[in-house]
Amino acid sequence: MDFLMNRTFEIRLYPTREQQKLLDITFGACRFVYNNVLGLRQSYYKDYEFKDKDLNIMDMLKAFNPWLNDIGSQAICQSLNDLNKAYKNWFNSLSKKTKQKSKAPKFKKKSDRQSYRDCMMKKNIFELLDIQNRKITVPKIGKITYRCGYDFSKYKIMKVCNITLKKSKTNKYFCSICCECNEPEKLKLNDYKIGFDLGLKDFLIDSEGIVIDNPKYFKKSQEKLAKEQRKLSHCIKGSNNYKKQKLKVALVHEHIKNQRKDFQHKISHQLINENQVIISEDLKPSNMVKNHKLAKSIADASFSNFCNMIDYKSKWYGRTYIKVSSFYPSSKLCHCCGYKNTTLTLSDREWECPICHTLLDRDKNAALNILEEGLKILNKSGQGLPIEPIDTVYNSTLE
Ligand SMILES: [Zn+2]
């Protein structure tokens, strides 16, 4: 039987001047409607504690702003759906209905990344894409030239749920195509299990003691970013030089993001390929928000991206990914005898267990403990006990 899954493909767009103008107007219209409705809802909330109710004010907005009539109603509708969803998440999080913490919806700025979504009603991808001529048909805009590295004929069923048109801070246009397609073929089962710990200095340390360094080009780009940001701080805000410099900073940011993404794809691919069971610490998003140090918070964000990659790839390829609670003291326990070293500090790279006298490397010891704890969770979940936190369905064909 074929299992369907959603998958998103991002392609780079090369719109003509005319198409750029149309896209920019649509981004602006969606932002305009979003912000206006958000403003209304905010004042209702403040004055009357008006909460979760749909405001049908589109007619009113259109009456005062006739230019909105020329914009695709799908795009505007989707942006209002986003706002409703943002409110719903926020209210749920306030009333603690869900574990996920959400913030109050914020106004969209023109300087942020621009985007709008269009519903595609499960159209076949080949109705949307003209592969031969590299053109994508975007409603209300027309046929836009694209470039991408995907071979779409490789995926069997490809029904398009929606497309998101985006403009990056560096003024590049993209389209994310969300499709329903067949799951990829599962990898052959094996017996390898691995635990890993993510770090600031080294990227990853696994339970076999293998250390994966952060690539040297990361440091180079970080230095370049610092240099360009310093230059920006000397520019007068709002001046032409400021705008030019801001674009330069955004370009370096983009470059770093792409470098990191490539690197993480490579590492996660390797981990998934080689191991049947992969175990890591669960990184709590709430820990990240509390962190004010920039370098650390960037690292945290990239860790959660990496764990997401492992998560979805393990589901695609039939692997098991388990997350161990972040409260589990993985560095402090001796993996040989279980002794807990409560005086261990961050600067202690190595320590000797006073009970069993094993010399422990801090990171490898942590990875080994994570592996062991994860395997315990895996075994318990096999008996049908609901164990938290476990993000992956127990794979009964294991072992
Ligand atoms: Zn010990």
Residues whose N, C-alpha, C, O or C-beta is under 5 A from the ligand:
A	BS01	ZN	C334 C336 C337 G338 Y339 C353 I355 C356 H357
